[in-house]
């Protein structure tokens, strides 16, 4: 299904963002995205690619928004999985034009719980909720 492919796409992008500190170049990240795609199976490559490019191109604005809505948590102190998921979710809420906010938030919370912790899921939910409601 399209929903499943997008879910997997978001996971792949989260993993690339998570690995990014270790890799210097955009090409390395795109290679990582391809590898993740092969491991994860079905994904919407175009959606994943656009999502990754979008997050990277708007990263400054996205980080500013996340930081404004999580003032007590400097980004560098956040759990890395939550941080990567927040970059994706906040990007989709601020600049994405096709997924409704409820879908973006549900996806982010699911991925946070699947790859992080229940606590991370609650944290991600709180921050994205704040961003969504100030729109």
N, C-alpha and C positions, 0 to 999 in steps of 0.2 A: 504494500500500500504506500501511497505518497507519505502518509504520516510516519510510517515506520522508516522509510528512507530518509526523511528529514531528521528523525530522532537520531538515527545512526550518523547522519551528516554532522549534526551538532556535536555528537560524541567525538567524532574524528577531529573536528576543528578544536575542541577543548584539549584533546591529546596533543595536537600540534602546538597550541599555545603553552601547554604544560612543558613540552620538550624544548621550547624555543630557547631557553637560557643556554642550552648546551650547543645550539647550532647558530652559526654566524649568518648564513645567507638565506635570502628568500627562497633560493633554489632548494636548499636543504629542507626548508619547511614544506615546500611543495612536494618534495620527495617523500617526506614523512607523511604527508596527507595521502599520497598514493599508497604507501605501505599500509597505513591505517585502514584505507578503503579496502585493500585486499584482505586484511585480517578480519575486519568487521563485516565484510560481505556487502550486501546490497546497500548502496547509498546513492544519493542524487549528487553526482560529481559537480555539476554546474552550480547547484545550490551551495555545496560545501566550499567550493572555490570562491564563489562570490561572498560567502559569509566570512571566510578567512581574509580575503582582500579588504572587505569592508571594515572588519574589526581593526586590521592593521592600519588602514588609511585614516580612520577616525579615532585612533587609540587615545590621543590626547583629550579630546572632548568626552569620550566615553569614560576615561579614568576620572576626569574632573567631576562628572555626574555621579559616578559611583562613590567617590570620596565625599561629595556633598551630602549624600544620602546614607553614609555610614561614617559620620564624623568621628565616632569614638574608635574606629578601626583603621589605622593607616594601612594602605594597600599592601605594603611590604610585610605587614604583620598578619595578614589574612592567611588562612590555610590555602595553599597554592591551587588546589582543585576548585575551591569556592571562588578564588580570584579569577581564574580562567573562565569559569562558568558565568560569573558576573560580567566579564568583558563581553561575552557573547550575548547574554540576555539583555544587558543595557544597550548594546549596539542595536539589537533587533527592536527594542522598544523605541529608541531614539531615531533610528535611521532606516529600519527595515520597513518595507512597505506592503508586505503581503501576509504576515502572520498576525492574527489578532493578539492583543496584549495577554489575554487569558491563556492562549496557547503557548506563547513565549514563556510565561511564568511557570506554567505546568511542566513544560519541557525542562526548564532550568532546575526546578525542584526535583524532578525525577532523576535527572542526571547527577545532581548533587548527592542524592541518597544512594544511587547506584554505585557511584565511584568515590564518594566521600562518606559522610556520616549523616545521621538524622539531624544532628545539630547544624551541620553545614546546610542542609536543606532548609531549615528554619531561618538561618542567617540570610541565605540567598533570597528566600521568599520575602523577608522583611525589606531588604534593600531594593529589590525590583518593584515591590509594591509601592514603595515611596516614590521611585522614579516614575512609575506608570501613573500615579495619581497626581503628580505635579504637572503632567502634560496638559 
